[in-house]
Amino acid sequence: MQPIQRLIKTRIDKRLTPNKVILLFGARRVGKTILMRQIIDSFTGKSLVLNGEDINTLTLLEQQSIANYRQLLNGIDLLAIDEAQNIPDIGKKLKLIVDEIQNIYVLASGSSSFDLLNRAGEPLVGRSSSFMLFPFSQAELSSIENLLETRENLESRIIYGSYPEVALMTDNEERKEYLREIVNAYLLKDILSVDGLKNSGKMKNLLRLIAFQTGNEVSYDELGRQLGMSKNTVEKYLDLLSKVFVIYRLGTYSTNLRNEVSKTGKWYFYDNGIRNAMIGNFSPLALRQDIGQLWESYLISERIKQNYYLGLNKEFYFWRTYRGKEIDLVEIHDNEIHTFEFKWGNKMTKVPLAFANNYPDATFTVINQNNYLEFIKQSI
C-alpha cells in the first residue's frame, strides 16, 4: 500500500524555499519520518538525509564552521534532519547553514516542540516556518476507504484512535499492545528528558486524571491536592504535555457577561487511543459509560486537525453559564460565531436561551452520527 498523502504536505511544499528552514513538529509515531520522505521524494534536487539520534550525524555537524558545512553540503540541494532536537545548538547550526550556503533547502523534524523551538527558535527568527503533524485525520483516511468502510470503522477510530500504524491495523489486540507501548515507552520520553523533570509517576498520574476528566472543566487546585503537588506544578506539567502534542486545552468563550464562566478550561487528548490506553479501557462502545466524552473528543480533535491543515485560523472554545447551561464547541472565524453540540444518539437539543439572546447572529448545529462526516471533512 502506498503511504497515505498527508494534507499538510501541500502547505509545506509551498513554503519550502531556498535559505529557509521548515520545522516539522508532532508527537512520536504520527508519521513525521514518512512525511519527510514523501517531501524528499517529490523534491527534484539532490538531498542529504540525517538523523539526530545517529552519532555520525552529531559528528558531522559538531564543528560549527562555514567551511565544514560547505564541504558537507557540496552538491546538496536539500538538507533533511529527522529528530533534530537531539542535536546540540541546532538552531545556531541551521542559521549558519541557511545564511552562508546559497540556495540550500532545509527541512528539520522534532517530536518535542518546546525542546526544538527553544534550541532553534531564536536563531531562526525570520528564517523558518513551523508546521504540526497530527495522527491521521478522517479526510486523510478517506483516500483509502469508501463511505461504507468509513462508517464501519467509526467505532474503531473512537476507541483506538488514528495513529498511522493503529489505523492501518486490523487486529484489536495488536492495536491495544501498540498503544500501550506508545504510552509506556514513548509518550513521556521527551518531557522526562528535560533537566530537572524526573517524576514520571506523577506525570502519568496527572495524565490519567485528565483522561478521566476529558471534556469536563478542570481545577488545577483539585488536581494538585489529588497528586500531592502545587497548582503551579500541575500547570507546568500540563503545559509540557501540550507542547509534546499529547493533550490540548479548550478555553471558555465569554464577552464578560455576568452569567458566563470565563476563566476555566477543558483538556482533551489529540487521540482517543492514547486516552483509552492511559485509563486501560478499550471496551466496545455499547459497554461504556463515557461514550459522550469520547464522541466529543473525537469530533473536536478532527475539527482542529482540519482547521490546521487547511490554514483556516479558526479559534475554538466552549461556553457555559454559572447555572450550568453549556455549548460543547464555539468556533470563531472571520468575526462569525458558529456553535456545535455533540450527540452520539439522535436526541435533538436547542441552543441555550441565554446564548441565543446574547449572540443572536451565531449559528447552532447538533452533530450526530448522521452528519458528522460533513463536520469533520469540511472544505476538502
N, C-alpha and C positions, 0 to 999 in steps of 0.2 A: 504494500500500500504506500502511495506517495504521501509524504508529510503534509498535514493539513496546513493550508495557507493561513498565516496569522494576519488579522485585519490591520494590525499596527504597522505591518511591513510597508504598506503604501506610503504612510506618513514618514517613516524612516527613510525610504528611498528618496523621497523628495528633499529631505534635509541633509542627505549625505553629500557633502560638498568638500572641495579641497581645503585643507588647512583649517578644518573644523572637526571637533570631536563629537561623535554620537555616543551618549552614555545610555546603556540599556539596563534597567533595574527590574527586579522581580524576585519572588520567593524561590527557594530551591525547588527544582524539579518541575517548573512551569514551562520549560521548553526554550530557555534563552539560548542555549548552545545550538539547538536545531535551527532556531530563527536566525542566528548569526550565520550559520552555514548556508541557509537559503539566500541571505543577503550577499554573501561572498560568491555563491554560485551564479547569481544574476549580475555580478559586477564584471565588467569587461576587461579590466586590467589585471596585473599580477598581484597576488596577495600574499602576505605573511601572517600566519595564524599562530598566536602564542597563548599559553595557559598560565595564569598567575599562580597556580598551585604546583607548577613544574619548576624544580630548582634550576633547570637550564635557562628558563625564562628570566628568573631573578638574576642569574649571572650575566645574561646578555644585556639586560637593562641597567645593571648596577652602576656602571660608570656613566655618570650623568654629564656627558660632554657632547658637543655638536659633532665632533669628529667620530665618536663611537656610533652615534645614531645615524650619521650619514653613511658610514660603512655598512652598518646593519641593514639599512633600508635602501641601499643602492639597487636601483632597478625595480623597487617595490612601489606599487601604486596605492595599495590598501593595507594598512596595519590593523589587524583584529586581535584584541586581547580579551580572552574569557577569564572570569574570576579575577578581575583586575584589582579588587580590593585587597588582595594579598600582597601586592607589590608596594614596598616602601616608597613614599614620596611620589606616588603615581601621578598626582596632579601636576607637580613640577616637571616631571619627565615628559608627560604628554604635551605640556605647554611648550617645552623646549623643542619637541619634535615638530609641532604644527607651526611654530614661529620660524624655524630655521630650515625646514626641508620643504621646498616648493612643491605644490600640487600633491601633497600626501593626503590621503583619506584615512581617517582613524575611527574605529569602532571598538568600544570597550563595554564589557558587561560586568555586572556585580549583583550578588544576591543580598547585599546589605546597603541600603541607601544611605543611612546615617554614617556608615563607615566610609564608603566610596566618596560620598559627597564631601565629608569632612576632609578627606585627603585630596580630592580632585577639585572640589567646588571653587574655592577662592582663586587658585591659579588659573582656572579655566573660564573665569567670568568673561563673557563676550566671545568665547571660543568654543562653546559646546551647546548641544541640545540634549535634553534628557527625555527618555521615554520609559514607560512602565509596561511590563508584560504580566498578565493575569493567567490563571487557569483558563482552559478553553471557554469561550462564550458559546451560547447556543447557535448564534449566527455562524460561527466558525464550524461547529459540528454539523450544521445543516448542509455543508458541502459534501458530506459523505453519507447522508441518510435522507430518506424521503419523509414526508409528513407523518405517515403512519408509524415509521420507526422512531421519529422524534417523540411522538405521544407515548409509544410503548416504553421508551427509555426515560420518561419523565420521573418515575418513582426512583429509578436508579440514580439519576442526577441529583435528586433532592437528598437521598441518603448517603451516597458515596462521593458526590461532588464531581468536579470536572478537571481534576489534574490530568494532563495529557495521557499518561500511561493508564491511569484508572479508567478514564472514559473509553479507552480502546480495549480494555479487558472485558471478558465475558463471564468470568467466574467470580462470584461474590466473595468466596473465601480468599481468593487471591487479592481481591480489592481490599479486604479488611487487613490482610497481612501487610500489604504495601503501605496503606495509610498509617498503620501502627508504626511501621518502620520510619516513615517521614516524621511522625510526632516524636518518637524516641531517639532517633539518630540524627535528624537534620534540623528540626523545627527551631530549636533554641541555639544551634551552633553559633550563628552569627552574633547573637546577643551576648552569650556567655563568654565570647572571646574578647569582649570589651573590658578594658582594665577596671578592676575593682568590682566587677559584677560576677559573683561566683555562686550565688544561691539558686541553683537550678530547681530545687524542690519548691521553693516559694513561688518562683516564676510559673512552674507548671500548675501549682495550686491556684494561682491567680487566673490562669487561662481556663481552668476547669470551672471556676466560679463564673467567669464571663460566659463560658459556654452554656451553663445552666440558665443564665440571665439574658441570653440572646433576645433582643427585641424589647427588653424591659429597661426602664431607667435605672442607672447605676449610681450608687452612693459610694464615693471614694472613702468616706469615713467608715461606712459599714464594711466595705471590703478590707480596709486596714485592720479593723477590730477582729474580723474573722481570721486574718492571716498573721496577726501579730506584727504589723508593720505600720509605719506612719502613712498618713494621707499623701504626703509628698512622694514617698517611695512608690506607692501604688500608682500615682500619676506618672512617675518616671518610667516604671515598668510598662505601663500601657502605651506610653509614647514610643518606647523602644519596640514593642510588639507591632505597633502600627508602621514603624519605619522598616520593618523587615516583611511587611505585607502579609501578616497573619490576620490581623483584625483592623477594623476601621471604625471611626466614631461618626454618629449622626447627631448633629446638634438640633436644638429646638428652633422652630420658626416663630418669631414674635416681632411685633412692631411696638412692643412695650405697652400694650393694652393691659389694663389692671388684672383681667381674669386669665391672662395667658402665662403659662410656665415658660421661663426664658433662660434658665441657667443650667438645666440638667442635660444629659446626653444618653444615648443608647450606643452599645457596642455590638458589632456584628463581625462574624468571620467572613473572609472573602470566599471561603469554600466550605460547604456543609460537610464534606467528607472529613476535613480536619476537625471541625467542630464535633462531629459524632465520634471520631476517634478519641478526642480528649475526654469524653464522658463514657466511652466504651459502650455506645448504644447504636447498633446497626439494625435494629428490629424493623420489620416491614411497617409501612405507614399505617396499616389497619390496626396495629397493636400499639401505636404510640399516642402519648398524651401531648406531645409537643409539635404536632403537625402544623399548627398555626404559625409557630415560631420558625419552623423550617421553610415553610412556604414563603413567608415574608422575607426571610433572609436570602433565600434563593432568588426571588424576584428583584430585590433591591440590588444585590450584587451583580446580577445580569444587566440591570439598567445602568449601573455605574460603569461596567466594562464597556458597554456600547457607547455611552456618553464620551468616555475617554478615547476609545479607538476612532470615533468619528470626529473628535475635536469639537464637540458641541458646547463645552464650557457651561454646562448646567450646574446649578447649586442644589444640594439635597439636604432636606431637613425632615423632622416630624413635627407635629403640632399637638398641643394638649392644653386644656384649661385646668385650673385648680379643682374644678368639680369633676374631673375625670373624662371629659369629652376629648376625643383623640382622632387624629388622622395619621395613617401609617407613613405616608410619604408626601412631602411637599417639594415640588420642583420649581425652581425659578430660572426662567430663560428669557432673555431679551425683555425683562420687566414684566413678563407674563407669569401668572401663578397657575400651576397645574397640580392637582392633588389626586391621590390614589389610596384606595382601601383594598386590602388583600384578603380574599376569602377562598379557602380551599373548596368549600362546597358552593352551592348555588344561591345561598342566602343573600338577599339584596339588603342594602343599607343606604341610608340617606346621609347627605352631608350634614354635619352638626350645625344646628341653627346659629350658634354663636359665630362659627367660622363664616357661614353664608352671609350673615349680617355685616361682619367686619370686612369681608373680602368678596363683595358681590360679583366681581368680574372673574373670579377664579373658576376653573373647571373642576369637576369632581367625577372620577370614574372608579367603578368597582372592577377589580381584576380577579378573575377566577380561571378555572381550567378551560373555559370556553374561549376566552380572548387573550390568554397570557402570551401566546406567541407574537401577537401584534405588539404587545407591550415590550417584550424583550428583544425584538428584532427590528426595531423601528429604523426606517430610512436605510435599510440595507438593500 
